[in-house]
Amino acid sequence: MPRRHAVLALVVAVFWAVNFVVIDINLESFPPLLFAALRFGLIAFPAIFFVARPDVRWLALLRRLPRSAR
């Protein structure tokens, strides 16, 4: 495995581990539902600008749903 891949894997592992500590600390300050909403909102907002919109029509997605979910 190239050294760059090993370093990137280590960085991901460190961020993943620190995530649990940050969640634990912040749950002392925020209610769980609000904290979850803040986490998703803080990630979704930049994703709007940096992630390309898929080339799929919404009607095609609805056809794939089971009838009970429509």
C-alpha positions as CSV (number, residue, x, y, z in Angstrom):
1,M,0.0,0.0,0.0
2,P,1.4,3.4,-0.9
3,R,2.4,5.7,2.0
4,R,-0.2,8.3,0.9
5,H,-3.0,5.8,1.2
6,A,-1.8,4.7,4.7
7,V,-1.7,8.4,5.8
8,L,-5.1,9.1,4.4
9,A,-6.5,6.0,6.2
10,L,-4.9,7.2,9.5
11,V,-6.4,10.7,9.0
12,V,-9.9,9.2,8.4
13,A,-9.5,7.0,11.6
14,V,-8.5,10.0,13.7
15,F,-11.4,12.1,12.4
16,W,-13.8,9.2,13.1
17,A,-12.5,8.8,16.6
18,V,-12.6,12.5,17.4
19,N,-16.2,12.6,16.1
20,F,-17.4,10.6,19.2
21,V,-15.6,12.9,21.6
22,V,-17.2,16.0,19.9
23,I,-20.6,14.4,20.0
24,D,-20.3,13.5,23.7
25,I,-19.2,17.1,24.6
26,N,-21.9,18.8,22.5
27,L,-24.7,16.6,23.8
28,E,-24.1,18.3,27.2
29,S,-25.0,21.6,25.6
30,F,-27.7,20.7,23.0
31,P,-30.7,18.4,23.1
32,P,-30.1,15.3,20.9
33,L,-32.6,16.1,18.2
34,L,-31.4,19.6,17.8
35,F,-27.8,18.4,17.7
36,A,-28.6,15.9,15.0
37,A,-30.4,18.5,13.0
38,L,-27.4,20.9,13.3
39,R,-25.0,18.1,12.2
40,F,-27.0,17.3,9.1
41,G,-27.6,20.9,8.3
42,L,-24.0,21.9,8.5
43,I,-23.0,19.1,6.2
44,A,-25.9,19.5,3.7
45,F,-25.4,23.2,3.2
46,P,-21.9,23.0,1.7
47,A,-22.8,19.8,-0.2
48,I,-25.3,21.9,-2.2
49,F,-22.4,23.8,-3.7
50,F,-19.8,21.1,-4.1
51,V,-21.7,17.9,-5.0
52,A,-23.0,17.7,-8.6
53,R,-26.7,17.2,-9.1
54,P,-27.3,13.7,-10.5
55,D,-28.6,13.4,-14.0
56,V,-31.8,11.5,-13.0
57,R,-35.4,12.5,-13.5
58,W,-37.5,12.6,-10.3
59,L,-40.3,10.6,-12.0
60,A,-37.9,7.7,-12.7
61,L,-37.0,7.7,-9.0
62,L,-40.6,7.5,-8.0
63,R,-41.3,4.5,-10.3
64,R,-38.7,2.5,-8.3
65,L,-40.4,3.0,-5.0
66,P,-42.7,0.3,-3.7
67,R,-46.4,1.0,-3.9
68,S,-46.7,1.3,-0.1
69,A,-44.2,4.2,-0.1
70,R,-45.9,6.2,-2.8
